[in-house]
Amino acid sequence: MKHITINRAEQADVDAIMQLMQEAVDTVKVSDWFLPDNRQYIEEHISDRAFSLSIFRESQNIILDMI
């Protein structure tokens, strides 16, 4: 059985979140479909406004978007 663990993202995850958003920008077919947040917003969002989730699937760390 595969295991998935969901944790709150931390400031240490900001680089991975930024990378994920850049990948979305680079691959989305229509640029209006995705508008990335800036680094300052991500950092504030994680600590002050709400929370982000990071998902760990087996040995791979995958960042899920902010919620």
N, CA, C and O of each residue as an XYZ file, in Angstrom:
268
protein
N       0.843     -1.176      0.000
C       0.000      0.000      0.000
C       0.887      1.238      0.000
O       1.889      1.282      0.714
N       0.531      2.237     -0.789
C       1.269      3.487     -0.826
C       0.770      4.396      0.289
O      -0.417      4.402      0.616
N       1.682      5.158      0.864
C       1.331      6.059      1.951
C       1.522      7.494      1.521
O       2.497      7.827      0.847
N       0.600      8.334      1.907
C       0.677      9.766      1.649
C       0.537     10.475      2.985
O      -0.368     10.175      3.764
N       1.429     11.411      3.246
C       1.371     12.219      4.454
C       1.190     13.671      4.046
O       1.907     14.162      3.174
N       0.255     14.355      4.655
C       0.001     15.765      4.359
C       0.383     16.584      5.589
O      -0.088     16.326      6.697
N       1.239     17.569      5.373
C       1.704     18.448      6.443
C       1.522     19.896      6.049
O       1.409     20.222      4.868
N       1.493     20.760      7.045
C       1.540     22.191      6.763
C       2.881     22.511      6.135
O       3.918     22.013      6.573
N       2.854     23.343      5.109
C       4.111     23.798      4.519
C       4.775     24.785      5.470
O       4.113     25.440      6.275
N       6.089     24.877      5.360
C       6.872     25.783      6.193
C       7.662     26.711      5.286
O       7.674     26.545      4.066
N       8.318     27.685      5.889
C       9.116     28.623      5.102
C      10.170     27.885      4.274
O      10.535     28.346      3.192
N      10.648     26.775      4.755
C      11.642     25.987      4.018
C      11.081     25.435      2.708
O      11.848     25.018      1.840
N       9.759     25.426      2.550
C       9.113     24.906      1.339
C       8.903     25.977      0.268
O       8.466     25.659     -0.838
N       9.204     27.227      0.575
C       8.906     28.328     -0.350
C       9.596     28.130     -1.700
O       8.975     28.352     -2.739
N      10.858     27.721     -1.707
C      11.551     27.518     -2.980
C      10.839     26.483     -3.845
O      10.693     26.677     -5.052
N      10.399     25.394     -3.242
C       9.700     24.351     -3.989
C       8.353     24.853     -4.504
O       7.948     24.512     -5.615
N       7.668     25.652     -3.714
C       6.389     26.225     -4.153
C       6.612     27.161     -5.331
O       5.860     27.134     -6.305
N       7.653     27.994     -5.239
C       7.970     28.911     -6.334
C       8.319     28.135     -7.608
O       7.917     28.520     -8.706
N       9.064     27.048     -7.453
C       9.433     26.222     -8.603
C       8.194     25.590     -9.231
O       8.070     25.548    -10.455
N       7.283     25.101     -8.402
C       6.047     24.510     -8.907
C       5.234     25.538     -9.687
O       4.701     25.235    -10.754
N       5.141     26.745     -9.156
C       4.386     27.784     -9.866
C       5.059     28.150    -11.184
O       4.373     28.409    -12.173
N       6.389     28.175    -11.213
C       7.081     28.478    -12.464
C       6.848     27.377    -13.494
O       6.679     27.662    -14.680
N       6.837     26.132    -13.052
C       6.535     25.022    -13.960
C       5.136     25.170    -14.543
O       4.920     24.887    -15.721
N       4.188     25.609    -13.727
C       2.830     25.827    -14.222
C       2.816     26.938    -15.266
O       2.177     26.800    -16.308
N       3.513     28.035    -14.997
C       3.594     29.142    -15.951
C       4.191     28.657    -17.271
O       3.707     29.010    -18.347
N       5.236     27.853    -17.178
C       5.942     27.382    -18.369
C       5.161     26.371    -19.183
O       5.415     26.216    -20.378
N       4.215     25.681    -18.565
C       3.538     24.586    -19.264
C       2.058     24.815    -19.543
O       1.459     24.070    -20.318
N       1.462     25.820    -18.933
C       0.033     26.042    -19.143
C      -0.214     26.453    -20.598
O       0.549     27.237    -21.164
N      -1.272     25.926    -21.192
C      -1.549     26.182    -22.603
C      -2.039     27.603    -22.850
O      -1.711     28.209    -23.870
N      -2.812     28.124    -21.932
C      -3.348     29.485    -22.060
C      -2.861     30.270    -20.841
O      -3.180     29.916    -19.706
N      -2.099     31.325    -21.071
C      -1.473     32.036    -19.956
C      -2.480     32.596    -18.954
O      -2.134     32.793    -17.789
N      -3.700     32.852    -19.372
C      -4.718     33.359    -18.445
C      -5.224     32.292    -17.470
O      -5.941     32.617    -16.524
N      -4.866     31.049    -17.684
C      -5.335     29.972    -16.822
C      -4.604     29.921    -15.484
O      -5.107     29.330    -14.528
N      -3.431     30.528    -15.407
C      -2.664     30.456    -14.163
C      -1.915     31.757    -13.940
O      -1.165     32.206    -14.807
N      -2.113     32.349    -12.802
C      -1.406     33.567    -12.414
C      -0.634     33.258    -11.131
O      -1.239     33.070    -10.075
N       0.690     33.205    -11.215
C       1.462     32.834    -10.028
C       1.513     33.961     -9.007
O       1.423     35.139     -9.352
N       1.658     33.579     -7.754
C       1.864     34.553     -6.683
C       3.335     34.897     -6.606
O       4.175     34.155     -7.115
N       3.654     36.013     -5.975
C       5.070     36.351     -5.801
C       5.583     35.746     -4.490
O       4.805     35.287     -3.654
N       6.894     35.757     -4.335
C       7.540     35.122     -3.184
C       7.065     35.724     -1.864
O       6.822     34.997     -0.901
N       6.933     37.049     -1.816
C       6.497     37.703     -0.579
C       5.121     37.203     -0.160
O       4.892     36.933      1.019
N       4.204     37.079     -1.114
C       2.867     36.591     -0.797
C       2.922     35.163     -0.250
O       2.247     34.838      0.727
N       3.725     34.321     -0.884
C       3.834     32.925     -0.432
C       4.362     32.874      0.997
O       3.824     32.156      1.840
N       5.408     33.634      1.263
C       5.983     33.634      2.610
C       4.979     34.124      3.648
O       4.875     33.546      4.730
N       4.243     35.179      3.330
C       3.234     35.690      4.258
C       2.073     34.716      4.398
O       1.540     34.530      5.492
N       1.688     34.101      3.300
C       0.559     33.178      3.300
C       0.837     31.997      4.224
O      -0.039     31.564      4.973
N       2.047     31.488      4.166
C       2.405     30.336      4.996
C       2.377     30.704      6.480
O       1.906     29.923      7.306
N       2.878     31.883      6.814
C       3.009     32.187      8.240
C       1.870     33.002      8.833
O       1.601     32.900     10.030
N       1.185     33.820      8.009
C       0.228     34.755      8.591
C      -1.217     34.609      8.126
O      -2.134     34.842      8.914
N      -1.439     34.242      6.910
C      -2.782     34.381      6.337
C      -3.600     33.113      6.329
O      -4.804     33.158      6.579
N      -3.007     32.030      6.061
C      -3.743     30.772      5.994
C      -2.721     29.661      6.152
O      -1.925     29.675      7.091
N      -2.738     28.719      5.256
C      -1.698     27.700      5.297
C      -1.562     27.055      3.939
O      -2.459     27.129      3.099
N      -0.443     26.432      3.745
C      -0.150     25.671      2.543
C       0.044     24.231      2.969
O       0.309     23.952      4.138
N      -0.085     23.339      2.045
C       0.102     21.932      2.340
C       1.267     21.380      1.549
O       1.468     21.746      0.392
N       2.021     20.516      2.158
C       3.020     19.757      1.418
C       2.646     18.291      1.558
O       2.252     17.832      2.630
N       2.776     17.577      0.472
C       2.411     16.164      0.461
C       3.676     15.335      0.295
O       4.497     15.613     -0.578
N       3.828     14.334      1.120
C       4.949     13.416      1.014
C       4.400     12.075      0.550
O       3.609     11.441      1.249
N       4.820     11.653     -0.621
C       4.381     10.353     -1.146
C       5.612      9.465     -1.225
O       6.522      9.702     -2.020
N       5.623      8.462     -0.404
C       6.765      7.576     -0.270
C       8.014      8.423     -0.046
O       8.066      9.144      0.951
N       9.010      8.376     -0.907
C      10.234      9.143     -0.669
C      10.250     10.441     -1.459
O      11.273     11.124     -1.494
N       9.143     10.793     -2.089
C       9.096     11.992     -2.938
C       8.304     13.085     -2.239
O       7.190     12.843     -1.775
N       8.868     14.287     -2.160
C       8.188     15.427     -1.544
C       7.509     16.216     -2.642
O       8.173     16.713     -3.552
N       6.207     16.338     -2.569
C       5.435     17.067     -3.566
C       4.708     18.198     -2.854
O       4.057     17.972     -1.834
N       4.811     19.384     -3.370
C       4.127     20.526     -2.771
C       2.774     20.713     -3.439
O       2.668     20.769     -4.664
N       1.749     20.808     -2.614
C       0.412     21.103     -3.099
C       0.164     22.591     -2.928
O       0.677     23.196     -1.987
N      -0.591     23.176     -3.795
C      -0.819     24.626     -3.773
C      -1.439     25.087     -2.460
O      -1.912     24.278     -1.662
N      -1.428     26.408     -2.249
C      -1.961     26.982     -1.031
C      -3.458     26.772     -0.894
O      -4.198     26.764     -1.877
N      -3.878     26.605      0.328
C      -5.301     26.460      0.614
C      -5.657     27.451      1.702
O      -6.813     27.520      2.119
